[in-house]
Amino acid sequence: MEYRYDYLIVGAGMTADAAAKAIRASDAAGSIGVIGDEAHPPYERPPLSKALWKDKPVDSIDLGTARSGATLHLGRRVRELERAACVARDARGDSYRYGKLLLATGAAPRTLGIRGERVIHFRTLDDYLALRRFATPGARIAVVGGGFIGSELAASLASAGCKVVMLFPGASIGAGRFPPRLAQFLDAYYRERGVELRAGIKVAGGGADGEGVTLELSDGSTLRVDAVVAGLGVTPNTALAEAAGLAVDNGIVVDDRLRSSDPDIFAAGDVANFHNAALQMRQRVEHENAAISMGHHAGRAMAGAEDAYLTLPFFYSDLFDLGYEAVGVLDDRLEVVEQWTQPYREGVVYYLDDGRVRGVLLWNTWGQVDAARELIAERGPHDADSVLRRLPRLT
């Protein structure tokens, strides 16, 4: 079967939803097609590791993409792009002709190399549903990874009554992002809530059976658990773009309008490598705000808007009853300036490099994202004295 759309979106996540709605706001009559390999229509992703564990209903995360008038082709994987003919083909043999195309193919989780229904590489709604089957009160769950997803999942699972063991290669939770004393506080905070931490540990192998999973660890020990959930980071899904001959370098390379090296093909979200105007660097950002803001911008651009994408995305996390928002680059190898109104409970951490603020961590400090963005965009020069108490709430 052949379909024809003025606007075709490959990928059916938050980026696709934002793009479809932006297209419709700009073009009331244009036809929109969305192709996604998941069986579910576009949904909010952050609740998978946050609010759904606090009894938010699953059906509440549906984004209502169909209300934009877009036609959803779900459970379909696009396997080929023929750029000269402006056509995409899926694995079933159906084809989709387009006027403008958005690649919102996202990213795939890195894996442990162990298979089984009790080994879950966390990324999708189906992964959440699979984990929820095993995450009963008293179940012993291994969380592999101490970064963004791993720390959220460990907190959510422990709050749900599971016996959680965190395994990560770094010295502490958030190692490399948080300053050492904050990271050490966070480790103690997790232990106080019943989470067992095994720092400096990698998974070397193992196997799963019908009763549980046995992990072989890098220190020579083994660990038996009811299930394993891994949050090891992701790899951008660029295979389709590469096969089509688009420029790819740690993601699909796009210009300031989010166009790829083909002017009829745009890319946005986790898969897009864009120029961050405030940070003066190219990067990919794998968080909700980037997915939505880039999707919205790409949709407008596909419908004819000419303005540049200038958003400096922010991200946020919930860790038991702690939380943070952050902007820019969090890297403890930079000059780190800490400002605490309550040590490790409320404050701001600034990350400086060569007189510029490169990142701001707002730890239990809310309503300051725009002020942090403005600070990062300034040329400076800045130093420890000039940034302290810079944000309005802390002056």
C-alpha positions as CSV (number, residue, x, y, z in Angstrom):
1,M,0.0,0.0,0.0
2,E,1.2,3.5,-0.7
3,Y,0.4,6.6,1.5
4,R,1.0,10.2,0.6
5,Y,1.5,13.0,3.2
6,D,2.6,16.6,3.0
7,Y,4.4,16.0,6.3
8,L,5.8,12.6,7.4
9,I,7.3,11.9,10.8
10,V,9.3,8.8,11.4
11,G,9.3,8.0,15.1
12,A,6.3,8.3,17.4
13,G,7.5,9.7,20.7
14,M,7.3,13.1,22.4
15,T,9.2,14.8,19.6
16,A,6.8,13.5,17.0
17,D,3.8,14.6,19.0
18,A,5.2,18.1,19.4
19,A,6.0,18.3,15.7
20,A,2.6,17.1,14.6
21,K,0.8,19.7,16.8
22,A,3.1,22.5,15.6
23,I,2.5,21.6,12.0
24,R,-1.2,21.6,12.5
25,A,-1.0,25.0,14.2
26,S,0.9,26.4,11.2
27,D,-0.9,24.5,8.4
28,A,-4.6,23.7,9.0
29,A,-5.0,21.6,5.8
30,G,-1.7,19.7,5.4
31,S,-1.8,16.0,5.8
32,I,0.4,14.5,8.5
33,G,1.6,10.9,8.9
34,V,3.4,9.5,11.9
35,I,5.2,6.1,11.8
36,G,6.3,4.4,15.0
37,D,7.7,1.0,15.9
38,E,5.9,0.8,19.3
39,A,2.4,-0.4,19.5
40,H,1.4,2.6,21.7
41,P,0.6,6.1,20.4
42,P,3.0,8.9,21.5
43,Y,3.2,9.2,25.3
44,E,5.0,11.1,28.0
45,R,8.3,9.3,28.8
46,P,9.4,10.9,32.2
47,P,6.6,9.2,34.2
48,L,8.0,5.8,33.3
49,S,10.6,6.3,36.0
50,K,8.8,8.8,38.1
51,A,5.0,9.4,38.5
52,L,3.8,5.9,37.3
53,W,5.5,4.5,40.4
54,K,3.4,6.8,42.5
55,D,0.1,5.4,41.1
56,K,-0.4,7.9,38.2
57,P,-2.6,5.9,35.8
58,V,-0.9,4.6,32.6
59,D,-3.6,6.0,30.4
60,S,-2.9,9.5,31.7
61,I,0.4,9.7,29.8
62,D,-1.1,9.5,26.3
63,L,-0.3,12.7,24.5
64,G,-3.4,12.8,22.3
65,T,-1.4,13.1,19.1
66,A,-4.4,12.0,16.9
67,R,-6.2,15.1,17.9
68,S,-3.8,17.0,15.6
69,G,-5.4,15.2,12.7
70,A,-2.2,13.1,12.1
71,T,-2.6,9.5,10.9
72,L,-0.7,7.1,13.1
73,H,0.9,4.0,11.7
74,L,2.0,2.1,14.8
75,G,4.0,-1.1,15.1
76,R,5.8,-0.2,11.9
77,R,9.5,0.2,11.4
78,V,10.8,2.3,8.4
79,R,13.7,0.4,6.8
80,E,14.5,2.5,3.8
81,L,14.5,6.1,2.6
82,E,14.7,6.9,-1.1
83,R,15.5,10.6,-0.9
84,A,15.3,11.4,-4.7
85,A,11.7,10.1,-4.8
86,C,10.8,11.5,-1.4
87,V,9.5,8.1,-0.2
88,A,10.0,6.0,2.9
89,R,9.3,2.2,3.0
90,D,8.5,0.1,6.1
91,A,9.4,-3.5,6.9
92,R,6.0,-4.7,5.7
93,G,6.6,-3.2,2.2
94,D,4.2,-0.3,2.5
95,S,5.5,3.1,1.2
96,Y,5.0,6.6,2.3
97,R,5.5,9.6,0.0
98,Y,6.2,12.9,1.6
99,G,6.7,16.6,1.0
100,K,8.7,17.2,4.2
101,L,10.1,14.5,6.4
102,L,11.1,14.6,10.1
103,L,13.4,11.9,11.6
104,A,12.5,11.6,15.2
105,T,13.9,8.1,15.6
106,G,15.2,8.6,19.1
107,A,17.7,6.4,20.7
108,A,18.2,2.8,21.8
109,P,19.3,1.7,25.3
110,R,22.8,0.1,25.7
111,T,22.5,-3.5,26.8
112,L,24.2,-5.8,29.2
113,G,24.4,-8.8,26.9
114,I,22.1,-10.9,29.0
115,R,18.7,-11.9,27.7
116,G,15.5,-12.9,29.4
117,E,12.1,-11.4,30.4
118,R,13.5,-10.6,33.8
119,V,16.4,-8.5,32.2
120,I,14.9,-5.1,31.2
121,H,16.9,-2.4,29.4
122,F,14.7,0.5,30.4
123,R,13.4,2.9,27.7
124,T,9.7,2.4,26.8
125,L,6.2,1.9,28.2
126,D,6.5,-1.8,27.5
127,D,9.7,-1.9,29.6
128,Y,7.9,-0.2,32.4
129,L,5.0,-2.7,32.2
130,A,7.5,-5.6,32.2
131,L,9.4,-4.3,35.2
132,R,6.2,-3.6,37.1
133,R,5.3,-7.3,36.9
134,F,8.4,-8.2,38.9
135,A,8.7,-5.1,41.1
136,T,6.4,-6.4,43.9
137,P,6.9,-5.4,47.5
138,G,9.9,-7.5,48.9
139,A,11.2,-8.4,45.4
140,R,15.0,-8.0,45.1
141,I,15.8,-5.9,42.0
142,A,19.2,-5.0,40.7
143,V,19.5,-1.5,39.1
144,V,22.5,-1.3,36.8
145,G,23.7,2.2,36.4
146,G,24.1,5.2,38.7
147,G,23.3,7.9,36.3
148,F,20.0,9.7,35.4
149,I,17.7,6.8,34.8
150,G,19.4,4.4,37.2
151,S,19.1,6.8,40.2
152,E,15.4,7.6,39.4
153,L,14.5,3.9,39.0
154,A,16.3,2.9,42.2
155,A,14.4,5.6,44.2
156,S,11.0,4.6,42.6
157,L,11.6,0.9,43.2
158,A,12.6,1.3,46.8
159,S,9.6,3.6,47.4
160,A,7.5,0.8,45.9
161,G,8.8,-1.6,48.6
162,C,11.4,-3.5,46.6
163,K,14.8,-4.5,47.9
164,V,17.1,-2.5,45.6
165,V,20.7,-3.2,44.8
166,M,22.4,-0.5,42.7
167,L,25.5,-1.4,40.7
168,F,27.6,1.3,39.0
169,P,31.2,1.7,37.9
170,G,31.8,5.1,39.4
171,A,32.6,6.1,42.9
172,S,29.1,7.3,43.7
173,I,25.7,8.0,42.4
174,G,26.0,10.8,39.8
175,A,29.7,10.5,39.7
176,G,31.2,12.9,37.1
177,R,28.1,15.2,37.3
178,F,27.7,16.1,40.9
179,P,30.5,17.6,43.1
180,P,32.0,14.9,45.3
181,R,30.5,16.0,48.6
182,L,27.0,16.2,47.1
183,A,27.5,12.7,45.6
184,Q,28.6,11.3,48.9
185,F,25.6,12.8,50.6
186,L,23.3,11.3,47.9
187,D,24.9,7.9,48.5
188,A,24.2,8.1,52.2
189,Y,20.7,9.3,51.5
190,Y,19.9,6.2,49.3
191,R,21.4,3.9,51.9
192,E,19.2,5.4,54.6
193,R,16.2,4.5,52.5
194,G,17.3,0.8,52.2
195,V,19.1,0.9,48.8
196,E,22.2,-1.3,48.8
197,L,25.0,0.4,46.8
198,R,27.8,-1.4,45.1
199,A,30.1,1.2,43.7
200,G,33.0,0.5,41.3
201,I,31.2,-2.6,40.0
202,K,30.4,-3.6,36.4
203,V,28.3,-6.6,35.2
204,A,30.7,-9.1,33.6
205,G,28.1,-11.7,32.6
206,G,25.3,-13.8,33.9
207,G,22.1,-15.5,32.9
208,A,18.4,-15.5,33.5
209,D,15.9,-18.3,34.2
210,G,12.2,-18.5,35.1
211,E,12.9,-17.7,38.7
212,G,15.4,-14.9,38.6
213,V,18.7,-13.6,37.3
214,T,22.2,-14.4,38.3
215,L,24.8,-11.6,37.6
216,E,28.5,-12.2,37.5
217,L,30.2,-9.0,38.7
218,S,33.6,-7.5,37.9
219,D,34.9,-8.1,41.5
220,G,34.4,-11.8,41.1
221,S,31.2,-12.1,43.1
222,T,27.8,-13.1,41.9
223,L,24.4,-11.6,42.7
224,R,21.0,-13.4,42.5
225,V,18.0,-11.2,42.1
226,D,14.4,-11.4,41.0
227,A,14.9,-9.0,38.1
228,V,17.5,-6.6,36.6
229,V,16.8,-3.2,35.1
230,A,19.6,-1.4,33.3
231,G,20.0,2.3,32.7
232,L,23.3,2.4,30.9
233,G,22.7,5.3,28.6
234,V,21.5,5.2,24.9
235,T,22.8,5.2,21.4
236,P,21.1,7.4,18.8
237,N,19.1,5.6,16.1
238,T,20.9,6.8,13.1
239,A,21.0,3.7,10.9
240,L,18.2,4.9,8.6
241,A,19.8,8.3,8.1
242,E,23.2,6.8,7.5
243,A,21.8,4.4,4.9
244,A,20.1,7.3,3.2
245,G,23.4,9.2,3.0
246,L,22.6,12.0,5.4
247,A,25.4,13.6,7.5
248,V,25.8,11.7,10.8
249,D,28.2,12.5,13.6
250,N,27.0,11.4,17.0
251,G,23.5,11.8,15.7
252,I,22.0,13.3,12.6
253,V,23.7,16.6,11.9
254,V,21.2,19.5,11.6
255,D,21.4,23.2,11.0
256,D,19.9,26.0,13.1
257,R,16.4,25.2,11.6
258,L,16.9,21.5,12.4
259,R,17.3,20.6,8.7
260,S,19.6,17.7,7.9
261,S,22.0,17.7,4.9
262,D,18.9,17.1,2.8
263,P,16.8,20.3,2.9
264,D,13.5,18.3,2.8
265,I,14.5,16.2,5.8
266,F,14.6,17.5,9.4
267,A,15.7,15.7,12.6
268,A,14.9,16.5,16.2
269,G,15.0,15.0,19.7
270,D,17.5,12.4,21.0
271,V,18.8,11.6,17.5
272,A,19.7,15.2,16.4
273,N,23.1,16.7,16.7
274,F,22.5,20.5,16.8
275,H,24.5,23.6,17.5
276,N,23.7,25.0,21.0
277,A,23.9,28.7,20.5
278,A,24.3,29.5,24.2
279,L,27.0,26.9,24.9
280,Q,28.7,27.5,21.5
281,M,29.0,23.8,20.8
282,R,27.3,20.9,19.0
283,Q,25.6,18.4,21.1
284,R,22.7,15.9,21.5
285,V,20.3,16.2,24.4
286,E,18.4,13.2,25.7
287,H,15.7,14.9,27.8
288,E,12.1,15.8,27.7
289,N,12.5,19.6,27.2
290,A,14.8,19.1,24.2
291,A,12.4,16.5,22.7
292,I,9.4,18.8,23.0
293,S,11.1,22.1,22.1
294,M,12.9,20.6,19.1
295,G,9.9,18.8,17.9
296,H,7.8,22.0,18.1
297,H,10.5,23.9,16.2
298,A,11.0,21.3,13.5
299,G,7.2,21.2,12.9
300,R,7.1,24.9,12.4
301,A,10.2,24.8,10.2
302,M,8.7,22.1,8.0
303,A,5.6,24.3,7.6
304,G,7.8,27.2,6.5
305,A,9.1,29.1,9.6
306,E,12.6,30.5,9.1
307,D,13.7,31.3,12.7
308,A,16.6,29.4,14.3
309,Y,16.4,26.9,17.2
310,L,18.0,28.8,20.1
311,T,16.5,26.9,23.1
312,L,18.9,25.9,25.8
313,P,17.1,22.7,27.1
314,F,16.8,22.0,30.8
315,F,16.3,18.6,32.5
316,Y,15.0,17.5,35.9
317,S,14.9,14.5,38.2
318,D,13.1,13.3,41.3
319,L,15.1,11.2,43.8
320,F,12.9,10.2,46.7
321,D,11.9,13.6,48.2
322,L,14.8,15.4,46.6
323,G,14.7,16.9,43.2
324,Y,16.6,19.1,40.8
325,E,16.5,21.0,37.6
326,A,19.6,21.6,35.5
327,V,20.7,23.6,32.5
328,G,23.8,23.2,30.4
329,V,26.8,20.9,31.1
330,L,27.2,19.2,34.4
331,D,30.8,18.0,34.6
332,D,32.7,17.9,37.8
333,R,36.0,18.3,35.9
334,L,35.1,22.0,35.4
335,E,35.5,24.6,38.0
336,V,32.7,23.9,40.4
337,V,31.2,26.6,42.7
338,E,28.7,25.5,45.3
339,Q,26.2,27.7,47.1
340,W,24.0,26.0,49.7
341,T,21.2,27.6,51.7
342,Q,20.9,24.2,53.4
343,P,23.9,22.0,52.8
344,Y,23.0,19.3,50.1
345,R,19.3,19.9,50.7
346,E,18.8,23.2,48.9
347,G,21.2,25.2,46.8
348,V,22.9,25.8,43.4
349,V,26.0,24.4,41.8
350,Y,27.7,26.4,39.0
351,Y,30.0,24.8,36.5
352,L,32.6,27.3,35.0
353,D,35.1,27.0,32.3
354,D,37.4,29.8,31.0
355,G,35.3,32.6,32.4
356,R,32.0,31.2,31.2
357,V,29.2,29.5,33.1
358,R,28.7,26.2,31.3
359,G,26.1,24.6,33.6
360,V,23.8,25.3,36.5
361,L,22.4,22.6,38.9
362,L,19.4,23.8,40.8
363,W,19.2,21.4,43.7
364,N,15.7,21.6,45.3
365,T,15.7,25.1,44.1
366,W,12.7,25.9,41.8
367,G,11.6,28.6,39.4
368,Q,15.1,29.6,38.4
369,V,15.6,27.8,35.0
370,D,15.3,31.0,32.9
371,A,17.7,32.9,35.1
372,A,20.2,30.0,34.8
373,R,19.8,30.1,31.0
374,E,20.5,33.8,31.0
375,L,23.6,33.3,33.0
376,I,24.9,30.6,30.7
377,A,24.3,32.8,27.7
378,E,26.3,35.7,29.0
379,R,29.8,36.0,27.7
380,G,31.2,37.0,31.2
381,P,33.9,36.8,32.2
382,H,32.6,35.1,35.4
383,D,34.3,33.7,38.4
384,A,33.3,32.2,41.7
385,D,32.6,35.6,43.3
386,S,30.5,36.9,40.4
387,V,28.2,33.9,40.2
388,L,27.5,33.5,44.0
389,R,24.0,34.7,44.8
390,R,23.5,35.6,41.2
391,L,20.1,33.8,40.9
392,P,17.2,36.1,42.0
393,R,15.8,33.7,44.7
394,L,19.2,33.4,46.4
395,T,20.1,37.1,46.5
